[in-house]
Amino acid sequence: MRSNGAKRTLLAGDVVFGTMIDEVRTPAISQILAAAGLDFMFGAMEHGAHDLAAAADLIR
């Protein structure tokens, strides 16, 4: 199982940085945010542009 880097950092008492993805639908956004140094992201599906297919693309 892969370790959760953000969780490990939080348990060590350090800060993590992330963002919410609301309107961007390109699967590359996950890689772009990781390359920028973000520790996590989450997608808004309730009122945003994402459906289950778009969420699956972001997770991939």
KOLZATI-428453 format. One line per 2 residues: number of its first residue (from 1); their letters; for each residue x, y, z of N, C-alpha, C, O. Coordinates in steps of 0.1 Angstrom, whole numbers. Example, Ala and Ser with C-alpha at 12.3 -4.5 7.8 and 13.67 -1.06 7.14 Angstrom:
<recs>
1> AS> 132/-57/78/123/-45/78/132/-33/78/142/-33/85; 128/-22/71/137/-11/71/129/0/79/134/11/80;
</recs>
This chain:
<recs>
1> MR> 8/-12/0/0/0/0/9/13/0/19/13/7; 5/23/-8/13/35/-8/11/43/5/0/43/11;
3> SN> 22/49/9/20/57/21/14/71/18/15/76/7; 8/77/28/1/89/26/11/100/31/12/102/43;
5> GA> 17/107/22/27/117/25/21/129/33/28/134/42; 9/133/29/3/144/36/0/141/50/2/149/60;
7> KR> -5/129/52/-9/124/66/4/123/74/4/127/86; 14/117/69/27/116/76/32/130/80/37/132/91;
9> TL> 31/140/71/36/153/74/28/159/85/34/166/94; 15/158/85/6/163/95/9/157/109/9/164/119;
11> LA> 11/144/109/14/137/121/27/141/127/29/141/140; 36/146/119/49/151/124/48/165/129/58/171/134;
13> GD> 36/171/127/34/185/132/37/196/122/38/207/125; 39/192/110/43/201/99/30/205/91/20/200/93;
15> VV> 32/215/83/21/221/75/21/214/61/31/211/55; 9/212/56/7/207/42/-1/218/34/-8/226/40;
17> FG> 1/218/21/-5/228/12/-13/220/2/-8/210/-4; -25/225/-1/-33/219/-12/-43/229/-17/-42/241/-14;
19> TM> -52/224/-26/-61/233/-32/-74/225/-36/-74/213/-35; -84/232/-39/-97/226/-44/-97/228/-59/-95/239/-64;
21> ID> -101/217/-66/-103/218/-80/-118/219/-83/-126/210/-79; -122/230/-89/-136/232/-91/-140/232/-106/-150/225/-110;
23> EV> -133/239/-114/-137/241/-128/-128/234/-138/-131/232/-150; -116/231/-134/-106/225/-143/-109/211/-145/-110/203/-135;
25> RT> -110/207/-158/-114/193/-161/-103/184/-167/-105/173/-169; -91/190/-169/-80/182/-175/-74/173/-165/-71/177/-154;
27> PA> -72/160/-169/-65/151/-160/-51/155/-157/-46/150/-146; -45/163/-164/-31/167/-162/-30/176/-149/-19/179/-145;
29> IS> -41/182/-145/-40/191/-133/-34/184/-121/-27/191/-113; -37/172/-119/-31/165/-107/-16/165/-108/-9/167/-98;
31> QI> -11/162/-120/4/162/-122/10/176/-121/21/177/-115; 3/185/-126/7/199/-125/8/204/-110/18/210/-106;
33> LA> -2/201/-103/-2/205/-89/9/198/-81/15/203/-72; 11/185/-84/21/177/-77/35/183/-80/44/184/-71;
35> AA> 37/186/-93/50/192/-97/52/206/-91/63/210/-88; 41/213/-88/42/226/-81/45/225/-66/47/235/-60;
37> GL> 44/213/-61/47/211/-47/36/209/-38/38/209/-25; 23/209/-43/12/208/-34/11/193/-28/15/184/-35;
39> DF> 6/192/-16/5/179/-10/-8/172/-12/-8/160/-11; -18/180/-15/-31/174/-17/-40/183/-26/-37/194/-28;
41> MF> -51/177/-31/-61/184/-38/-74/177/-36/-74/165/-33; -85/184/-37/-98/177/-36/-107/184/-46/-106/196/-49;
43> GA> -116/176/-52/-125/181/-62/-139/183/-57/-144/175/-49; -145/194/-61/-159/197/-57/-168/191/-68/-168/195/-79;
45> ME> -177/182/-63/-186/176/-73/-201/181/-70/-209/178/-79; -203/187/-59/-217/190/-56/-223/201/-65/-234/200/-71;
47> HG> -216/212/-67/-221/223/-75/-211/227/-86/-214/236/-94; -200/219/-88/-190/222/-98/-193/215/-111/-204/210/-113;
49> AH> -183/216/-119/-184/210/-133/-180/195/-133/-181/189/-144; -177/189/-122/-172/175/-122/-184/166/-120/-192/167/-111;
51> DL> -183/155/-128/-192/144/-126/-183/132/-123/-171/134/-121; -189/120/-122/-180/109/-118/-169/106/-128/-158/102/-124;
53> AA> -172/107/-141/-162/105/-151/-150/115/-150/-139/111/-151; -154/127/-148/-143/137/-146/-135/135/-133/-123/136/-133;
55> AA> -142/131/-123/-135/128/-110/-125/116/-112/-114/116/-107; -130/106/-119/-121/94/-122/-109/99/-130/-98/93/-128;
57> DL> -110/108/-140/-99/113/-147/-89/120/-138/-77/119/-140; -94/128/-129/-85/135/-120/-78/126/-110/-66/129/-107;
59> IR> -84/115/-106/-78/106/-97/-67/98/-104/-57/94/-98; -70/95/-117/-60/87/-124/-47/94/-125/-37/89/-130;
</recs>
